[in-house]
Amino acid sequence: MFRKIILLLLLSLSTHIVTAQYLMDMIDTSKESGKGLLSLYKRLDRIRITGYIQPQFQVTQKKAAKSFDGGDFAPNVDNRFMLRRARVKFEYAHFSDDKSPSVQFVFQLDGTERGVFARDVWGRLFENKYKLFSVSVGLFARPISYELNLSSADRESPERGRMSQLLMKVERDIGAMLSFEDRNKNPVVKYFKIDAGLFNGPGLNATNDIDSHKDFITRAYLKPYPLSQKVILSAAVSYFNGGFLQNTKYIYTSGSNSNGKIFLLDSSVTNMGKTAPRKYYGADIQLKIKNKAGFTELRAEILTGKQTATVLTSETPAALLTGTDGYYIRNFAGGYFYFLQHIVNLHHQLGIKFDWYDPNTKVKGDDIGRPGTNISAANIKYSTLGFGYINMINENVRLMLWYERVWNEKTQLSGFTDDLKDDVFTCRLQFRF
């Protein structure tokens, strides 16, 4: 049934989609009303309004499948229509007398059948003496990872990887950031940028901050640099140093005993009040090669470090623990590879993506679920191979057909002794203005 539905969708979507033309009212400046409209436009020409919606249809292999492609499927559901995102963004920029930017403000909302949420609310102040620095404050994307900062409207795969969603859910947080970026076009530094900021920590997982600790995040970029007329290189390194209050004395770390791998408990009273660590180290690179059809693009990114979470998940906690539950500190590693290729012209693109996330590099499949170890499903490694086709129907409409094959480690844990049936096919139309 699963394969039949996918085949039917592919056949139906292979036909031409007739593009519609939209007409805009002309402003007649020969009339007073027209002159008034033109004057109003000129006063507001620094305001930019953009947005997009992403209606989609998905099919998975099994009802109630757990998924990182838009959330878990509901009980008794193995296919669904959903509005994945529906966003509108308001941007305002003020320029000084010499036409240099002085202030920028951004406000973005996301409204779907699940509710309306703020996604960006931030302001940026530019320094114009040296034209090197700017300060951003508010709710915005954290400066770590290429994929985290790539807009959902531009990304070639339906969703960010499992690791990104668990470590930094919804990508954004409230904080302040200092940026170094040359606006003088100095040939020595014009290709470099550095962001560094302090953030609350829990991000949009929580409605407010959960403790007094702040996360320090920095990223150093090599902006797109032309190696030749046809080859463009960009890259970055990232560092995340954060954590949250240990409001319990129960701390678990990976170790071993005579029976093998196990979580070791440290219940020292001195654990109370310390900082549970979140330390990440990342690097990414992008290579874009021009060809007759358009571009070939290669991307790679890795992220590794320590993550503190709970026994049942490696997701960053949205609240401090209560009772006698303890925190689990794990060494993690993950990343992804992209291969993107235009075919025929810039309107048609094929994509392949492989990503993986190992939430606990100290254990393997056979260690998970073994009696007496306390090693839960939160330690299972997942790998995902995604591939698909993107059609830029016109500048406002994009079609995406994407299939994801998901593998999990085979363990001794009930329900995870074999590979789960959780592959997902996504058909998405994106309307953008």
N, C-alpha and C positions, 0 to 999 in steps of 0.2 A: 504493500500500500504506500509506504514511504517513497519508494522509487517511482511509482506511478504518478504520484502527485507532483514530484519534482519534474518528471518528463513532461507532464501536461503543462506546467508553468513555463518551462523553457520553450515549448512549441508555441504557446500562445503569445509569449513576449518576443518571439523572433520576427513577428510582423512589424511593418513600419508603424511608428507612432507619429501621427500628423501633428505638426507643431502649430499652435495658434498664434495669431498676431494680436497684440494689444495696442489700442490707440490711446494716446494721451491728449487731453484738451489743450488747444493752443492758447497761449496768452496773447490777446490782441492789444498791443501797446498803443494803438491809435485811440483807444477809449480810456476814460479815466479809471474805470474798474480794472482794466488790464494793467495800466501804469501802477496802480496800487498793489496789485499782485506781484508785479516785477520788483517793486521796491521792497516788499515784504520778503521775497525770495533772496534778494541781495543781503538783507540784514541777517537772514538765517542760513546763509550758504556755508557756514562752518558747522552746521548740524548735519549729521549723516545718520540715516535710519536704514538698517539692513535686517534681514531675517531669513529663516528657512524652516520648512517642516519636512518631516521624514516619516510618512506613512509606510508601513511595511507588512508583509505576510511572511510567517515563519512556519517551518515544519520540522519536527524532531522525531527521533526514533521511538520514543516511548512516552506514554502519558505521565505527567507530573515530573518530567525530566528536570534535573538541576542544570542551570545554564548561566553563563556569563555573557550571553548575547541578548541583553535586554531583560534579564531576570529569569527566575525559575518559572517553568510552565505550571499552571494551576492543576489541581487534581482533575483527572478525567479529560485533560487537554493535551493533544499532541500537535495541534496546529492553531495558529491565532493570527488575527489582524491586530495591529497596535499602532499607535502614534508614538514612535520612539522619541522624537524630539519635536518641539514647535517653539522656536525662539525668535525673539525680536530684540534688536540691540540699538540703543541710542548712544551716539558718540558726539561729543562737542569738543572743539578745539579753539582756543583763543591764541591769536598771534600778536606779537609786539609790532612796533612801528617798522622795524627792519624785516618784517615777515618771518621772524623766527618763532617757533611754537613756544608758548609760555605756560599754558595750562591745558590739560586734556582730562575729560571726564567720560566715563563709560558706565552705562546701566543696561543690563541684559536680563530678560525674563525667559523662563521656560515653562510653557503651559501645555499639559497633555491631559488625558483622561485620568491620570493619577494625581493631578493637582497643579498648582502654579507655584514656582519656586524662583528665587533670585539666583542668578548664576554669576553675574559680575556686577559689582557696585564699587567702583574705585576711581580715584583721581590721581593725576600725575602732574608734578611741578617740575618744569625744566629750568636748568641753570643756563643763562645765556651770555655770561661773561667769557667763559672758556669754551662753551658749547660741548661739554664733555659729560655732564652728569644730569641725572633726573631722579626724583623720589616718587615712588608710588605707594599709596596707602589705601586700605579698604579690603574688599573681598575680590580676589583674583587668583589666577592659576599660579601654583607654586613653581619656582624656577628650577625644576629638576626633570630630566628626561625629555627627549625629542617627542616621543609619542604623547606624553601627557600634555604638552603644549601645542600639539597639532590640532587644529580645530576639527570638531566632529563633522563639519560641513565639507572639509577637504580630505579627510582620511579615506584611504582606499578600502579598508576593511570596515565591517559594520561597527565593531567596538574595539576599545583598547584591550590589551592583553589581561589575562587573569591576575598577574602579579600587580599591574598598575591599579586594578580595581580593588585589590585587597589591601595594598600598602597605603594607597592614597585615594580613597573612594571619592568620587565626584571632582577630583583633581584640585579643587580650590580650597583656600583657607583665608582667614582674616589676618592681616599683618601689614608690615611696612618693608619696602625694598628700595635699596639704592642701586642705581644702574650706571655703569660707565659705558658710553657709546659715543664715538666721535661724530660730530655733525659738521665738522670743517672739511671733511674729505681729505684729511691728512693721509698720504700714501703709506705711512708707517703703521698707523693704528686703525685705519678705516674698516678693516676686515675683522676687528676684534670687538667683543662685547663681554662684559662681566655683570652679572646680577648677584646681589647678596641681600638676604632679608631675614627678619624674625617673624615667626608665625605662631598662632595659638597652639596648633598641634592636631586637634581632632578633626578639623575641617568642617565640611557640611554634614558630617555624621552626627554632630551635636549642635544643639541650639545655642550653646554658650561654651566658654572655656571650662575645662574640668579641673585645672590646677594652675599654679603660678609659673610652671615651666614653659619656656618658649623654644621652638624649633629653629635652629639656624640652618639655612639652605643657601647654597651658592652654586652658580654655574658659569663656566667660562667658555665662550663660543669662538669658533672660527666661522664667521659668516660666509655665505656662498662665495667661494674664491675660484676664479677662472684659471684652471691649470693650462688650458688651451682654448681655442675658439669653440671647441666641441665638448669639453669636459669641465664640469664644475664640482668642486669639493667643499663640503662643510662638515664640521665636527664640533664636539663639546665634551667636557668632563664635568661631573656633578658631585657634590658632597652634601650630605644631610646629617646633621648632628642634633638629635632631639630625644624626646622621651617624655615620661609622665610620672606622677607621684606613685610610689609604691605604698599603698595604704593597707598593705597586709604583710605579714612576716613570711608568708609562704611563697617561695620562689623556686621554680623548677628549671633545671638546665639539663641538656643532653649529656649523658655519660654512659658508663658500662659497668657491669659486674660479672660475676662468674657465669651468668646465664646469657650474657650478650648485652645489646644496647638497651638503655633504660633512661627514663627521666629521673634525675636525682633531686631530692627535696632538700632545700636549705631553709630551715625554720628559725633562724637566729632572730632574736628580738631587734637586733641592730639593723635588720632589713627595712624596718618601718621608717618611712620618711625619705628613703633614698630615691634615686631616679631610675626608673625602668628604662633601659636603653633602646633607642631606635637610631641606628647608624647605618647609612647607606653610602655606597660608592658606585658611581656610574660613569659610563663612557658611551658615546654614540658617534656614528659617522654616516654620511650620506654622499653618494657619488652619482652624478647625473651626466649622462652621455647623450649628446644630440645625434640623431640619425634621420634617415629620410622620412620615416613615419612620424617621428616626434622625438621621444626620449626613451632611453633605457635608464632605469634608476635602481640602484642598490642601496639598501639601508641595513644597518646593524646596530644593536644596542645591548649592553649588558648592565645588570645591576646586582650588587651583592652586598652583604652586611649582616647586621643583627636586627631582629624584630621581636618585640615583646608583645604578646597577645594572651589568649586564654587557652584552655585545654581543647576547646571545640573548634577554634578557628585561628587563623593567622592574620585575620583582618585587624587593622588598628582599632583599639577599643574606643567607643564613643562615650564611655562613662567609666568611672573607677569601680572596681569590684566591691561587692559587699559580702559580708559573712566570712566563711573560712576558705573560699575559693582562692586559688593562687595564680600568679602570673607565670607564663611559660616563655622563656627566652630561647629563641631558635636562630641558628645561622641559616640564611637563605641565599638563593642564587636564581637568576632568571634572565630572560632576554628575548630577542626576536630577530629575525632576518626577513627582509622584504626583497622581492624581485618584481619590478614593474616594467611593462613593455607596451608602448603604443603599437597598434597594428593599423595599417592602412593610412590613418591620419590621427590627429589629436583628439578626435571624437571617440575613438575606440581604444580601450586599454585592458590588458590582461594582468592579473596580479597573483602572486603566490606569497604567502606569509607563513612562517613557522615560528611559533613562540613556545616557551616553556617556563614553568615556575616550580622550583623545588623549595618548599617552605622550610625544610629541615635537611640540610646537606649531611648531617651526622647519622642519619638512619636511611635504610633502604626498605624496599617493599616487604621483605620477609620479616623485618623487625616490627612492622606496624600491626597492632592487634594481638601480639603475643601476650599471653596472660601475665599479669604482674608488672608490665612495663609502663602502663599509663600512656602509651603512644597511640593517639587517636587518629581519626581520618584527617585531622588538620595538618598532618605531616606527609600526606600523599603527594607525590610529584605528578604534575599534569603536563602533557605536551599537546599542542594543537597545530594541525596543518590546515591552513585555509587557502582557498583558491577561488577565483571568480573573474567576472567580466564587468567592466564599467563602461557605460555609454553616455557620453555628454551629448544629450539630444539637442540641446541648445544652451545658451549661456545661463538659462534659468532653471533647466530641468536636467536631472541626472538619474540614470537607471543603474542599479547595482544588483547583480546576481552573484551570490557568494555562498559557498559550502564550506563547513568546518568539520573536520574529522578530529575528534578528541580522544586521547588515550590517557588512562590513569595507571599508576603502578598497581600490580596485583599484590594483594596483601593477605594477611591472616584474619583480617577484620571482616565480620559478617556484613554482607552487602558490597564488599570491595574485593572479593576473592577473584573476580574477573573484570574485564574491561566493561565499563558501564555503557549503556546504549543512550548516548547523549549528543550525538552528532546533530548539527543544525543547518538547515538551508534557509537563507534569507533572500527575499525579493523586496527591494526598497526603491521607491521613487523619492527623489529629493527635489522640492520646489524652493527656489532661492531668489531673493530680490536684493 
